[in-house]
Amino acid sequence: MEILNGARTGGGRSLMTESGPVLAWLVIRQDDNGNRYRVGRYATEDEAQKIADSLDDRGHKQLYWVERIGTPAL
């Protein structure tokens, strides 16, 4: 059974299930060799984007982006 959480977070609504929030947004990191790693899972795109932006602002050569689970990267 899925329940739509009525609280607005980050400009969007997060999906809830009986077992907790659905963390449908990923932050992905790609290193200099093209290897990709999942950094974390988040409930909203805004939350994931804030994390990706903060990591990107550190000035490392890594590339960070946000993906929705089940949506292939381009």
All heavy atoms as TSV, in Angstrom:
chain	resi	resn	atom	element	x	y	z
A	1	MET	N	N	0.833	-1.173	0.000
A	1	MET	CA	C	0.000	0.000	0.000
A	1	MET	C	C	0.880	1.240	0.000
A	1	MET	O	O	1.790	1.364	0.799
A	1	MET	CB	C	-0.884	-0.014	1.241
A	1	MET	CG	C	-1.738	1.198	1.402
A	1	MET	SD	S	-2.869	0.943	2.778
A	1	MET	CE	C	-2.696	2.491	3.576
A	2	GLU	N	N	0.615	2.185	-0.918
A	2	GLU	CA	C	1.390	3.411	-0.991
A	2	GLU	C	C	0.555	4.584	-0.497
A	2	GLU	O	O	-0.639	4.662	-0.741
A	2	GLU	CB	C	1.840	3.673	-2.420
A	2	GLU	CG	C	2.801	2.639	-2.929
A	2	GLU	CD	C	3.241	2.931	-4.334
A	2	GLU	OE1	O	2.619	3.747	-5.015
A	2	GLU	OE2	O	4.231	2.311	-4.738
A	3	ILE	N	N	1.187	5.475	0.212
A	3	ILE	CA	C	0.529	6.657	0.749
A	3	ILE	C	C	1.330	7.869	0.299
A	3	ILE	O	O	2.549	7.897	0.451
A	3	ILE	CB	C	0.498	6.617	2.291
A	3	ILE	CG1	C	-0.205	5.349	2.759
A	3	ILE	CG2	C	-0.160	7.866	2.849
A	3	ILE	CD1	C	0.010	5.047	4.212
A	4	LEU	N	N	0.672	8.851	-0.267
A	4	LEU	CA	C	1.357	10.064	-0.664
A	4	LEU	C	C	1.484	10.971	0.544
A	4	LEU	O	O	0.491	11.328	1.171
A	4	LEU	CB	C	0.573	10.766	-1.773
A	4	LEU	CG	C	1.301	11.840	-2.546
A	4	LEU	CD1	C	2.570	11.256	-3.177
A	4	LEU	CD2	C	0.416	12.390	-3.640
A	5	ASN	N	N	2.700	11.304	0.895
A	5	ASN	CA	C	2.964	12.159	2.046
A	5	ASN	C	C	2.465	13.561	1.748
A	5	ASN	O	O	2.838	14.153	0.760
A	5	ASN	CB	C	4.469	12.164	2.324
A	5	ASN	CG	C	4.847	12.963	3.541
A	5	ASN	OD1	O	4.002	13.578	4.167
A	5	ASN	ND2	N	6.117	12.941	3.869
A	6	GLY	N	N	1.647	14.112	2.620
A	6	GLY	CA	C	1.089	15.434	2.417
A	6	GLY	C	C	2.068	16.563	2.687
A	6	GLY	O	O	1.856	17.675	2.253
A	7	ALA	N	N	3.147	16.311	3.385
A	7	ALA	CA	C	4.113	17.362	3.679
A	7	ALA	C	C	4.923	17.675	2.432
A	7	ALA	O	O	5.401	16.783	1.753
A	7	ALA	CB	C	5.046	16.910	4.804
A	8	ARG	N	N	5.069	18.941	2.142
A	8	ARG	CA	C	5.857	19.343	0.980
A	8	ARG	C	C	7.300	19.512	1.425
A	8	ARG	O	O	7.595	20.173	2.395
A	8	ARG	CB	C	5.312	20.622	0.384
A	8	ARG	CG	C	3.906	20.440	-0.142
A	8	ARG	CD	C	3.445	21.606	-0.955
A	8	ARG	NE	N	4.118	21.714	-2.234
A	8	ARG	CZ	C	3.864	20.985	-3.317
A	8	ARG	NH1	N	2.970	20.035	-3.256
A	8	ARG	NH2	N	4.505	21.196	-4.444
A	9	THR	N	N	8.196	18.890	0.674
A	9	THR	CA	C	9.614	19.009	0.988
A	9	THR	C	C	10.352	19.348	-0.293
A	9	THR	O	O	10.231	18.656	-1.298
A	9	THR	CB	C	10.185	17.701	1.555
A	9	THR	OG1	O	9.922	16.651	0.638
A	9	THR	CG2	C	9.600	17.365	2.903
A	10	GLY	N	N	11.116	20.415	-0.269
A	10	GLY	CA	C	11.923	20.771	-1.417
A	10	GLY	C	C	11.112	21.066	-2.661
A	10	GLY	O	O	11.575	20.823	-3.761
A	11	GLY	N	N	9.878	21.546	-2.527
A	11	GLY	CA	C	9.074	21.874	-3.689
A	11	GLY	C	C	8.331	20.690	-4.265
A	11	GLY	O	O	7.631	20.810	-5.250
A	12	GLY	N	N	8.459	19.517	-3.684
A	12	GLY	CA	C	7.760	18.346	-4.198
A	12	GLY	C	C	7.237	17.501	-3.069
A	12	GLY	O	O	7.480	17.779	-1.908
A	13	ARG	N	N	6.469	16.488	-3.411
A	13	ARG	CA	C	5.959	15.585	-2.387
A	13	ARG	C	C	6.723	14.283	-2.472
A	13	ARG	O	O	7.060	13.808	-3.538
A	13	ARG	CB	C	4.466	15.358	-2.588
A	13	ARG	CG	C	3.694	16.644	-2.373
A	13	ARG	CD	C	2.245	16.417	-2.216
A	13	ARG	NE	N	1.626	15.967	-3.444
A	13	ARG	CZ	C	0.347	15.687	-3.551
A	13	ARG	NH1	N	-0.450	15.819	-2.511
A	13	ARG	NH2	N	-0.161	15.286	-4.689
A	14	SER	N	N	6.984	13.693	-1.316
A	14	SER	CA	C	7.701	12.429	-1.294
A	14	SER	C	C	6.711	11.291	-1.116
A	14	SER	O	O	5.733	11.417	-0.393
A	14	SER	CB	C	8.744	12.420	-0.173
A	14	SER	OG	O	8.155	12.643	1.070
A	15	LEU	N	N	6.964	10.190	-1.775
A	15	LEU	CA	C	6.113	9.020	-1.717
A	15	LEU	C	C	6.472	8.201	-0.494
A	15	LEU	O	O	7.641	7.974	-0.208
A	15	LEU	CB	C	6.307	8.187	-2.985
A	15	LEU	CG	C	5.354	7.034	-3.217
A	15	LEU	CD1	C	3.934	7.558	-3.382
A	15	LEU	CD2	C	5.770	6.261	-4.442
A	16	MET	N	N	5.454	7.766	0.252
A	16	MET	CA	C	5.670	6.962	1.450
A	16	MET	C	C	5.037	5.583	1.245
A	16	MET	O	O	4.031	5.465	0.569
A	16	MET	CB	C	5.005	7.621	2.667
A	16	MET	CG	C	5.527	8.994	3.018
A	16	MET	SD	S	7.140	8.945	3.788
A	16	MET	CE	C	6.713	8.265	5.377
A	17	THR	N	N	5.643	4.586	1.826
A	17	THR	CA	C	5.057	3.257	1.885
A	17	THR	C	C	4.953	2.892	3.360
A	17	THR	O	O	5.421	3.629	4.222
A	17	THR	CB	C	5.929	2.215	1.155
A	17	THR	OG1	O	7.166	2.097	1.836
A	17	THR	CG2	C	6.149	2.594	-0.297
A	18	GLU	N	N	4.369	1.762	3.640
A	18	GLU	CA	C	4.256	1.330	5.033
A	18	GLU	C	C	5.623	1.130	5.674
A	18	GLU	O	O	5.768	1.227	6.871
A	18	GLU	CB	C	3.427	0.059	5.113
A	18	GLU	CG	C	1.971	0.302	4.803
A	18	GLU	CD	C	1.148	-0.971	4.826
A	18	GLU	OE1	O	1.717	-2.059	4.976
A	18	GLU	OE2	O	-0.077	-0.867	4.691
A	19	SER	N	N	6.651	0.871	4.859
A	19	SER	CA	C	7.990	0.649	5.404
A	19	SER	C	C	8.821	1.926	5.472
A	19	SER	O	O	9.957	1.897	5.926
A	19	SER	CB	C	8.724	-0.411	4.579
A	19	SER	OG	O	8.849	0.021	3.239
A	20	GLY	N	N	8.272	3.064	5.027
A	20	GLY	CA	C	9.006	4.331	5.110
A	20	GLY	C	C	9.009	5.063	3.789
A	20	GLY	O	O	8.287	4.705	2.863
A	21	PRO	N	N	9.839	6.114	3.689
A	21	PRO	CA	C	9.859	6.923	2.473
A	21	PRO	C	C	10.491	6.168	1.306
A	21	PRO	O	O	11.371	5.333	1.494
A	21	PRO	CB	C	10.708	8.127	2.856
A	21	PRO	CG	C	11.566	7.647	3.968
A	21	PRO	CD	C	10.751	6.614	4.700
A	22	VAL	N	N	10.013	6.482	0.118
A	22	VAL	CA	C	10.612	5.936	-1.095
A	22	VAL	C	C	11.739	6.883	-1.487
A	22	VAL	O	O	11.508	8.070	-1.705
A	22	VAL	CB	C	9.575	5.829	-2.233
A	22	VAL	CG1	C	10.236	5.410	-3.523
A	22	VAL	CG2	C	8.479	4.862	-1.841
A	23	LEU	N	N	12.938	6.375	-1.530
A	23	LEU	CA	C	14.101	7.186	-1.868
A	23	LEU	C	C	14.404	6.989	-3.351
A	23	LEU	O	O	15.267	6.201	-3.731
A	23	LEU	CB	C	15.289	6.793	-0.986
A	23	LEU	CG	C	15.021	6.899	0.517
A	23	LEU	CD1	C	16.214	6.413	1.314
A	23	LEU	CD2	C	14.642	8.311	0.906
A	24	ALA	N	N	13.678	7.709	-4.177
A	24	ALA	CA	C	13.690	7.471	-5.619
A	24	ALA	C	C	14.752	8.258	-6.375
A	24	ALA	O	O	14.909	8.077	-7.574
A	24	ALA	CB	C	12.313	7.810	-6.193
A	25	TRP	N	N	15.500	9.123	-5.688
A	25	TRP	CA	C	16.491	9.956	-6.363
A	25	TRP	C	C	17.892	9.592	-5.923
A	25	TRP	O	O	18.171	9.478	-4.734
A	25	TRP	CB	C	16.206	11.425	-6.083
A	25	TRP	CG	C	14.917	11.847	-6.700
A	25	TRP	CD1	C	13.692	11.867	-6.102
A	25	TRP	CD2	C	14.711	12.239	-8.050
A	25	TRP	NE1	N	12.750	12.273	-7.000
A	25	TRP	CE2	C	13.341	12.512	-8.208
A	25	TRP	CE3	C	15.559	12.395	-9.146
A	25	TRP	CZ2	C	12.801	12.928	-9.418
A	25	TRP	CZ3	C	15.020	12.819	-10.348
A	25	TRP	CH2	C	13.659	13.076	-10.475
A	26	LEU	N	N	18.793	9.416	-6.884
A	26	LEU	CA	C	20.180	9.044	-6.624
A	26	LEU	C	C	21.110	10.200	-6.937
A	26	LEU	O	O	20.867	10.963	-7.884
A	26	LEU	CB	C	20.605	7.886	-7.527
A	26	LEU	CG	C	19.840	6.585	-7.432
A	26	LEU	CD1	C	20.313	5.638	-8.538
A	26	LEU	CD2	C	20.056	5.957	-6.076
A	27	VAL	N	N	22.196	10.310	-6.174
A	27	VAL	CA	C	23.325	11.143	-6.565
A	27	VAL	C	C	24.403	10.174	-7.030
A	27	VAL	O	O	24.756	9.229	-6.318
A	27	VAL	CB	C	23.836	12.020	-5.400
A	27	VAL	CG1	C	25.114	12.761	-5.803
A	27	VAL	CG2	C	22.761	13.004	-4.965
A	28	ILE	N	N	24.895	10.408	-8.238
A	28	ILE	CA	C	25.908	9.551	-8.854
A	28	ILE	C	C	27.197	10.352	-9.008
A	28	ILE	O	O	27.165	11.531	-9.348
A	28	ILE	CB	C	25.444	9.072	-10.252
A	28	ILE	CG1	C	24.066	8.421	-10.189
A	28	ILE	CG2	C	26.482	8.151	-10.883
A	28	ILE	CD1	C	24.020	7.122	-9.440
A	29	ARG	N	N	28.323	9.695	-8.778
A	29	ARG	CA	C	29.642	10.314	-8.969
A	29	ARG	C	C	30.391	9.527	-10.025
A	29	ARG	O	O	30.378	8.297	-10.019
A	29	ARG	CB	C	30.441	10.292	-7.672
A	29	ARG	CG	C	31.869	10.801	-7.845
A	29	ARG	CD	C	32.613	10.836	-6.531
A	29	ARG	NE	N	32.844	9.538	-5.957
A	29	ARG	CZ	C	33.937	8.799	-6.152
A	29	ARG	NH1	N	34.906	9.211	-6.938
A	29	ARG	NH2	N	34.055	7.630	-5.568
A	30	GLN	N	N	31.036	10.236	-10.922
A	30	GLN	CA	C	31.903	9.589	-11.915
A	30	GLN	C	C	33.316	10.096	-11.695
A	30	GLN	O	O	33.550	11.308	-11.649
A	30	GLN	CB	C	31.444	9.915	-13.330
A	30	GLN	CG	C	32.278	9.231	-14.386
A	30	GLN	CD	C	31.686	9.393	-15.763
A	30	GLN	OE1	O	30.499	9.185	-15.953
A	30	GLN	NE2	N	32.503	9.766	-16.709
A	31	ASP	N	N	34.275	9.167	-11.572
A	31	ASP	CA	C	35.660	9.567	-11.331
A	31	ASP	C	C	36.404	9.794	-12.649
A	31	ASP	O	O	35.832	9.683	-13.726
A	31	ASP	CB	C	36.375	8.566	-10.422
A	31	ASP	CG	C	36.572	7.192	-11.045
A	31	ASP	OD1	O	36.468	7.038	-12.285
A	31	ASP	OD2	O	36.845	6.242	-10.277
A	32	ASP	N	N	37.673	10.120	-12.535
A	32	ASP	CA	C	38.497	10.447	-13.706
A	32	ASP	C	C	38.625	9.287	-14.685
A	32	ASP	O	O	38.918	9.495	-15.865
A	32	ASP	CB	C	39.898	10.866	-13.268
A	32	ASP	CG	C	39.888	12.122	-12.432
A	32	ASP	OD1	O	38.912	12.887	-12.522
A	32	ASP	OD2	O	40.854	12.341	-11.678
A	33	ASN	N	N	38.433	8.060	-14.213
A	33	ASN	CA	C	38.560	6.872	-15.064
A	33	ASN	C	C	37.230	6.416	-15.649
A	33	ASN	O	O	37.160	5.377	-16.287
A	33	ASN	CB	C	39.189	5.727	-14.267
A	33	ASN	CG	C	40.574	6.069	-13.798
A	33	ASN	OD1	O	41.386	6.605	-14.550
A	33	ASN	ND2	N	40.870	5.800	-12.540
A	34	GLY	N	N	36.175	7.165	-15.399
A	34	GLY	CA	C	34.862	6.810	-15.931
A	34	GLY	C	C	34.062	5.858	-15.062
A	34	GLY	O	O	32.972	5.445	-15.439
A	35	ASN	N	N	34.598	5.499	-13.891
A	35	ASN	CA	C	33.870	4.626	-12.970
A	35	ASN	C	C	32.767	5.424	-12.294
A	35	ASN	O	O	32.986	6.562	-11.872
A	35	ASN	CB	C	34.811	4.047	-11.913
A	35	ASN	CG	C	35.898	3.214	-12.538
A	35	ASN	OD1	O	35.633	2.331	-13.339
A	35	ASN	ND2	N	37.134	3.512	-12.187
A	36	ARG	N	N	31.591	4.808	-12.166
A	36	ARG	CA	C	30.441	5.479	-11.560
A	36	ARG	C	C	30.084	4.827	-10.233
A	36	ARG	O	O	30.113	3.613	-10.110
A	36	ARG	CB	C	29.243	5.407	-12.501
A	36	ARG	CG	C	29.483	6.164	-13.775
A	36	ARG	CD	C	28.334	6.045	-14.711
A	36	ARG	NE	N	28.629	6.774	-15.941
A	36	ARG	CZ	C	27.775	6.945	-16.911
A	36	ARG	NH1	N	26.558	6.432	-16.819
A	36	ARG	NH2	N	28.116	7.618	-17.977
A	37	TYR	N	N	29.738	5.678	-9.266
A	37	TYR	CA	C	29.408	5.219	-7.917
A	37	TYR	C	C	28.153	5.916	-7.435
A	37	TYR	O	O	27.968	7.104	-7.668
A	37	TYR	CB	C	30.550	5.542	-6.941
A	37	TYR	CG	C	31.868	4.971	-7.363
A	37	TYR	CD1	C	32.748	5.736	-8.120
A	37	TYR	CD2	C	32.222	3.677	-7.022
A	37	TYR	CE1	C	33.971	5.214	-8.527
A	37	TYR	CE2	C	33.445	3.147	-7.425
A	37	TYR	CZ	C	34.309	3.925	-8.178
A	37	TYR	OH	O	35.505	3.404	-8.573
A	38	ARG	N	N	27.310	5.180	-6.733
A	38	ARG	CA	C	26.137	5.784	-6.098
A	38	ARG	C	C	26.586	6.418	-4.789
A	38	ARG	O	O	27.132	5.752	-3.922
A	38	ARG	CB	C	25.065	4.726	-5.855
A	38	ARG	CG	C	23.794	5.316	-5.282
A	38	ARG	CD	C	22.689	4.311	-5.180
A	38	ARG	NE	N	23.094	3.200	-4.331
A	38	ARG	CZ	C	22.581	1.980	-4.410
A	38	ARG	NH1	N	21.670	1.680	-5.305
A	38	ARG	NH2	N	22.985	1.039	-3.583
A	39	VAL	N	N	26.348	7.715	-4.651
A	39	VAL	CA	C	26.735	8.451	-3.455
A	39	VAL	C	C	25.650	8.339	-2.391
A	39	VAL	O	O	25.943	8.180	-1.211
A	39	VAL	CB	C	26.998	9.940	-3.800
A	39	VAL	CG1	C	27.256	10.761	-2.552
A	39	VAL	CG2	C	28.162	10.048	-4.769
A	40	GLY	N	N	24.382	8.433	-2.801
A	40	GLY	CA	C	23.291	8.355	-1.841
A	40	GLY	C	C	21.945	8.337	-2.526
A	40	GLY	O	O	21.843	8.590	-3.732
A	41	ARG	N	N	20.915	8.004	-1.743
A	41	ARG	CA	C	19.524	7.978	-2.218
A	41	ARG	C	C	18.734	8.983	-1.413
A	41	ARG	O	O	18.909	9.089	-0.198
A	41	ARG	CB	C	18.928	6.585	-2.041
A	41	ARG	CG	C	19.569	5.550	-2.949
A	41	ARG	CD	C	19.027	4.184	-2.690
A	41	ARG	NE	N	17.594	4.129	-3.000
A	41	ARG	CZ	C	16.923	3.003	-3.168
A	41	ARG	NH1	N	17.540	1.846	-3.050
A	41	ARG	NH2	N	15.641	3.031	-3.433
A	42	TYR	N	N	17.821	9.697	-2.103
A	42	TYR	CA	C	17.088	10.787	-1.472
A	42	TYR	C	C	15.625	10.743	-1.884
A	42	TYR	O	O	15.280	10.211	-2.933
A	42	TYR	CB	C	17.731	12.131	-1.845
A	42	TYR	CG	C	19.179	12.151	-1.441
A	42	TYR	CD1	C	20.173	11.739	-2.318
A	42	TYR	CD2	C	19.552	12.508	-0.156
A	42	TYR	CE1	C	21.501	11.696	-1.936
A	42	TYR	CE2	C	20.875	12.474	0.248
A	42	TYR	CZ	C	21.848	12.065	-0.655
A	42	TYR	OH	O	23.157	12.013	-0.259
A	43	ALA	N	N	14.772	11.346	-1.053
A	43	ALA	CA	C	13.334	11.304	-1.276
A	43	ALA	C	C	12.884	12.254	-2.380
A	43	ALA	O	O	11.921	11.972	-3.087
A	43	ALA	CB	C	12.586	11.618	0.027
A	44	THR	N	N	13.577	13.396	-2.523
A	44	THR	CA	C	13.150	14.377	-3.526
A	44	THR	C	C	14.310	14.741	-4.438
A	44	THR	O	O	15.488	14.645	-4.056
A	44	THR	CB	C	12.621	15.664	-2.871
A	44	THR	OG1	O	13.702	16.322	-2.200
A	44	THR	CG2	C	11.475	15.386	-1.903
A	45	GLU	N	N	13.972	15.187	-5.618
A	45	GLU	CA	C	14.987	15.631	-6.566
A	45	GLU	C	C	15.741	16.847	-6.011
A	45	GLU	O	O	16.958	16.948	-6.164
A	45	GLU	CB	C	14.329	15.964	-7.896
A	45	GLU	CG	C	15.329	16.379	-8.964
A	45	GLU	CD	C	14.681	16.660	-10.303
A	45	GLU	OE1	O	13.445	16.807	-10.362
A	45	GLU	OE2	O	15.428	16.734	-11.295
A	46	ASP	N	N	15.007	17.765	-5.378
A	46	ASP	CA	C	15.647	18.961	-4.810
A	46	ASP	C	C	16.694	18.598	-3.761
A	46	ASP	O	O	17.789	19.171	-3.736
A	46	ASP	CB	C	14.603	19.883	-4.185
A	46	ASP	CG	C	13.746	20.602	-5.209
A	46	ASP	OD1	O	14.139	20.665	-6.395
A	46	ASP	OD2	O	12.681	21.101	-4.824
A	47	GLU	N	N	16.349	17.653	-2.898
A	47	GLU	CA	C	17.288	17.218	-1.861
A	47	GLU	C	C	18.539	16.610	-2.496
A	47	GLU	O	O	19.671	16.938	-2.108
A	47	GLU	CB	C	16.596	16.195	-0.955
A	47	GLU	CG	C	17.437	15.681	0.171
A	47	GLU	CD	C	16.725	14.621	0.996
A	47	GLU	OE1	O	15.694	14.069	0.568
A	47	GLU	OE2	O	17.224	14.341	2.095
A	48	ALA	N	N	18.347	15.747	-3.480
A	48	ALA	CA	C	19.478	15.109	-4.169
A	48	ALA	C	C	20.323	16.153	-4.886
A	48	ALA	O	O	21.561	16.098	-4.856
A	48	ALA	CB	C	18.967	14.059	-5.144
A	49	GLN	N	N	19.682	17.124	-5.524
A	49	GLN	CA	C	20.421	18.146	-6.265
A	49	GLN	C	C	21.256	19.016	-5.329
A	49	GLN	O	O	22.377	19.391	-5.659
A	49	GLN	CB	C	19.460	19.014	-7.082
A	49	GLN	CG	C	20.178	19.932	-8.060
A	49	GLN	CD	C	20.977	19.149	-9.086
A	49	GLN	OE1	O	20.435	18.318	-9.796
A	49	GLN	NE2	N	22.278	19.402	-9.158
A	50	LYS	N	N	20.731	19.320	-4.152
A	50	LYS	CA	C	21.495	20.100	-3.173
A	50	LYS	C	C	22.770	19.364	-2.762
A	50	LYS	O	O	23.836	19.973	-2.621
A	50	LYS	CB	C	20.650	20.418	-1.949
A	50	LYS	CG	C	19.620	21.485	-2.201
A	50	LYS	CD	C	18.758	21.719	-0.972
A	50	LYS	CE	C	17.642	22.697	-1.299
A	50	LYS	NZ	N	16.728	22.883	-0.178
A	51	ILE	N	N	22.658	18.067	-2.558
A	51	ILE	CA	C	23.834	17.264	-2.193
A	51	ILE	C	C	24.831	17.241	-3.346
A	51	ILE	O	O	26.032	17.457	-3.147
A	51	ILE	CB	C	23.417	15.826	-1.810
A	51	ILE	CG1	C	22.519	15.839	-0.570
A	51	ILE	CG2	C	24.638	14.925	-1.625
A	51	ILE	CD1	C	23.185	16.378	0.682
A	52	ALA	N	N	24.346	16.987	-4.562
A	52	ALA	CA	C	25.226	16.954	-5.732
A	52	ALA	C	C	25.932	18.297	-5.913
A	52	ALA	O	O	27.140	18.339	-6.179
A	52	ALA	CB	C	24.431	16.584	-6.982
A	53	ASP	N	N	25.203	19.388	-5.749
A	53	ASP	CA	C	25.796	20.723	-5.891
A	53	ASP	C	C	26.857	20.977	-4.831
A	53	ASP	O	O	27.927	21.524	-5.126
A	53	ASP	CB	C	24.718	21.804	-5.821
A	53	ASP	CG	C	23.800	21.813	-7.023
A	53	ASP	OD1	O	24.125	21.193	-8.061
A	53	ASP	OD2	O	22.721	22.439	-6.918
A	54	SER	N	N	26.577	20.571	-3.587
A	54	SER	CA	C	27.549	20.804	-2.513
A	54	SER	C	C	28.823	19.988	-2.740
A	54	SER	O	O	29.922	20.470	-2.458
A	54	SER	CB	C	26.946	20.501	-1.142
A	54	SER	OG	O	26.747	19.131	-0.959
A	55	LEU	N	N	28.685	18.782	-3.245
A	55	LEU	CA	C	29.864	17.963	-3.556
A	55	LEU	C	C	30.632	18.552	-4.733
A	55	LEU	O	O	31.862	18.598	-4.732
A	55	LEU	CB	C	29.444	16.524	-3.846
A	55	LEU	CG	C	28.909	15.748	-2.651
A	55	LEU	CD1	C	28.256	14.453	-3.105
A	55	LEU	CD2	C	30.007	15.473	-1.641
A	56	ASP	N	N	29.912	19.011	-5.738
A	56	ASP	CA	C	30.535	19.596	-6.924
A	56	ASP	C	C	31.286	20.878	-6.575
A	56	ASP	O	O	32.341	21.163	-7.144
A	56	ASP	CB	C	29.455	19.879	-7.969
A	56	ASP	CG	C	30.030	20.111	-9.343
A	56	ASP	OD1	O	30.954	19.376	-9.731
A	56	ASP	OD2	O	29.548	21.038	-10.025
A	57	ASP	N	N	30.778	21.634	-5.611
A	57	ASP	CA	C	31.399	22.899	-5.200
A	57	ASP	C	C	32.743	22.708	-4.504
A	57	ASP	O	O	33.482	23.679	-4.325
A	57	ASP	CB	C	30.460	23.689	-4.278
A	57	ASP	CG	C	29.277	24.271	-5.012
A	57	ASP	OD1	O	29.308	24.320	-6.266
A	57	ASP	OD2	O	28.293	24.659	-4.336
A	58	ARG	N	N	33.068	21.499	-4.123
A	58	ARG	CA	C	34.339	21.238	-3.440
A	58	ARG	C	C	35.540	21.356	-4.372
A	58	ARG	O	O	36.674	21.378	-3.911
A	58	ARG	CB	C	34.325	19.861	-2.785
A	58	ARG	CG	C	33.341	19.769	-1.649
A	58	ARG	CD	C	33.382	18.418	-1.009
A	58	ARG	NE	N	32.433	18.351	0.090
A	58	ARG	CZ	C	32.269	17.281	0.833
A	58	ARG	NH1	N	32.996	16.198	0.619
A	58	ARG	NH2	N	31.387	17.291	1.804
A	59	GLY	N	N	35.291	21.386	-5.685
A	59	GLY	CA	C	36.368	21.615	-6.637
A	59	GLY	C	C	37.143	20.384	-7.073
A	59	GLY	O	O	38.151	20.505	-7.755
A	60	HIS	N	N	36.685	19.195	-6.708
A	60	HIS	CA	C	37.355	17.977	-7.179
A	60	HIS	C	C	37.054	17.778	-8.657
A	60	HIS	O	O	36.137	18.373	-9.207
A	60	HIS	CB	C	36.866	16.755	-6.385
A	60	HIS	CG	C	37.257	16.793	-4.948
A	60	HIS	ND1	N	38.520	16.475	-4.517
A	60	HIS	CD2	C	36.561	17.143	-3.838
A	60	HIS	CE1	C	38.581	16.607	-3.202
A	60	HIS	NE2	N	37.396	17.016	-2.766
A	61	LYS	N	N	37.798	16.907	-9.287
A	61	LYS	CA	C	37.595	16.632	-10.707
A	61	LYS	C	C	36.442	15.664	-10.952
A	61	LYS	O	O	36.160	15.329	-12.083
A	61	LYS	CB	C	38.878	16.059	-11.320
A	61	LYS	CG	C	40.029	17.029	-11.316
A	61	LYS	CD	C	41.242	16.394	-11.954
A	61	LYS	CE	C	42.420	17.349	-11.930
A	61	LYS	NZ	N	43.596	16.725	-12.547
A	62	GLN	N	N	35.795	15.213	-9.890
A	62	GLN	CA	C	34.680	14.276	-10.041
A	62	GLN	C	C	33.480	14.984	-10.655
A	62	GLN	O	O	33.302	16.182	-10.503
A	62	GLN	CB	C	34.260	13.677	-8.701
A	62	GLN	CG	C	35.316	13.209	-7.737
A	62	GLN	CD	C	36.406	12.350	-8.313
A	62	GLN	OE1	O	36.276	11.781	-9.343
A	62	GLN	NE2	N	37.520	12.281	-7.640
A	63	LEU	N	N	32.652	14.198	-11.312
A	63	LEU	CA	C	31.412	14.699	-11.889
A	63	LEU	C	C	30.257	14.126	-11.074
A	63	LEU	O	O	30.230	12.923	-10.796
A	63	LEU	CB	C	31.307	14.225	-13.348
A	63	LEU	CG	C	30.019	14.525	-14.090
A	63	LEU	CD1	C	29.848	16.030	-14.243
A	63	LEU	CD2	C	30.037	13.858	-15.450
A	64	TYR	N	N	29.319	14.974	-10.665
A	64	TYR	CA	C	28.167	14.545	-9.875
A	64	TYR	C	C	26.892	14.893	-10.625
A	64	TYR	O	O	26.801	15.962	-11.229
A	64	TYR	CB	C	28.148	15.249	-8.513
A	64	TYR	CG	C	29.309	14.883	-7.632
A	64	TYR	CD1	C	30.474	15.635	-7.646
A	64	TYR	CD2	C	29.241	13.780	-6.789
A	64	TYR	CE1	C	31.546	15.304	-6.840
A	64	TYR	CE2	C	30.307	13.442	-5.973
A	64	TYR	CZ	C	31.459	14.205	-6.012
A	64	TYR	OH	O	32.511	13.862	-5.206
A	65	TRP	N	N	25.891	13.999	-10.558
A	65	TRP	CA	C	24.593	14.289	-11.146
A	65	TRP	C	C	23.511	13.526	-10.409
A	65	TRP	O	O	23.779	12.644	-9.614
A	65	TRP	CB	C	24.554	14.008	-12.644
A	65	TRP	CG	C	24.614	12.563	-13.025
A	65	TRP	CD1	C	23.556	11.708	-13.208
A	65	TRP	CD2	C	25.771	11.787	-13.280
A	65	TRP	NE1	N	23.996	10.467	-13.553
A	65	TRP	CE2	C	25.366	10.483	-13.613
A	65	TRP	CE3	C	27.140	12.065	-13.259
A	65	TRP	CZ2	C	26.254	9.482	-13.917
A	65	TRP	CZ3	C	28.027	11.055	-13.570
A	65	TRP	CH2	C	27.575	9.789	-13.887
A	66	VAL	N	N	22.268	13.900	-10.716
A	66	VAL	CA	C	21.084	13.324	-10.073
A	66	VAL	C	C	20.322	12.495	-11.095
A	66	VAL	O	O	20.165	12.907	-12.239
A	66	VAL	CB	C	20.181	14.452	-9.512
A	66	VAL	CG1	C	18.873	13.898	-9.010
A	66	VAL	CG2	C	20.907	15.211	-8.423
A	67	GLU	N	N	19.890	11.305	-10.667
A	67	GLU	CA	C	19.068	10.420	-11.506
A	67	GLU	C	C	17.901	9.918	-10.685
A	67	GLU	O	O	18.023	9.682	-9.499
A	67	GLU	CB	C	19.845	9.165	-11.922
A	67	GLU	CG	C	20.840	9.348	-12.979
A	67	GLU	CD	C	21.517	8.007	-13.349
A	67	GLU	OE1	O	21.056	6.932	-12.908
A	67	GLU	OE2	O	22.513	8.076	-14.060
A	68	ARG	N	N	16.784	9.722	-11.368
A	68	ARG	CA	C	15.647	9.060	-10.733
A	68	ARG	C	C	15.840	7.550	-10.921
A	68	ARG	O	O	16.227	7.105	-11.998
A	68	ARG	CB	C	14.341	9.500	-11.374
A	68	ARG	CG	C	13.124	8.933	-10.680
A	68	ARG	CD	C	11.835	9.520	-11.237
A	68	ARG	NE	N	10.711	8.967	-10.549
A	68	ARG	CZ	C	10.163	9.475	-9.453
A	68	ARG	NH1	N	10.639	10.577	-8.933
A	68	ARG	NH2	N	9.139	8.894	-8.874
A	69	ILE	N	N	15.591	6.766	-9.898
A	69	ILE	CA	C	15.746	5.316	-9.990
A	69	ILE	C	C	14.823	4.807	-11.111
A	69	ILE	O	O	13.670	5.209	-11.196
A	69	ILE	CB	C	15.416	4.636	-8.655
A	69	ILE	CG1	C	16.497	4.988	-7.643
A	69	ILE	CG2	C	15.286	3.114	-8.813
A	69	ILE	CD1	C	16.259	4.435	-6.263
A	70	GLY	N	N	15.364	3.964	-11.952
A	70	GLY	CA	C	14.603	3.391	-13.052
A	70	GLY	C	C	14.701	4.206	-14.333
A	70	GLY	O	O	14.190	3.808	-15.357
A	71	THR	N	N	15.412	5.348	-14.268
A	71	THR	CA	C	15.609	6.171	-15.454
A	71	THR	C	C	17.073	6.061	-15.846
A	71	THR	O	O	17.949	6.470	-15.097
A	71	THR	CB	C	15.285	7.654	-15.159
A	71	THR	OG1	O	13.956	7.716	-14.647
A	71	THR	CG2	C	15.405	8.504	-16.401
A	72	PRO	N	N	17.369	5.497	-17.016
A	72	PRO	CA	C	18.769	5.326	-17.408
A	72	PRO	C	C	19.441	6.670	-17.683
A	72	PRO	O	O	18.804	7.618	-18.126
A	72	PRO	CB	C	18.679	4.493	-18.690
A	72	PRO	CG	C	17.299	4.719	-19.195
A	72	PRO	CD	C	16.445	5.009	-18.016
A	73	ALA	N	N	20.725	6.733	-17.368
A	73	ALA	CA	C	21.513	7.944	-17.653
A	73	ALA	C	C	21.668	8.107	-19.155
A	73	ALA	O	O	21.716	7.128	-19.900
A	73	ALA	CB	C	22.890	7.827	-16.988
A	74	LEU	N	N	21.744	9.334	-19.588
A	74	LEU	CA	C	21.918	9.618	-21.023
A	74	LEU	C	C	23.355	9.547	-21.428
A	74	LEU	O	O	24.243	9.775	-20.749
A	74	LEU	CB	C	21.339	10.991	-21.365
A	74	LEU	CG	C	19.843	11.139	-21.075
A	74	LEU	CD1	C	19.419	12.581	-21.305
A	74	LEU	CD2	C	19.036	10.227	-21.961
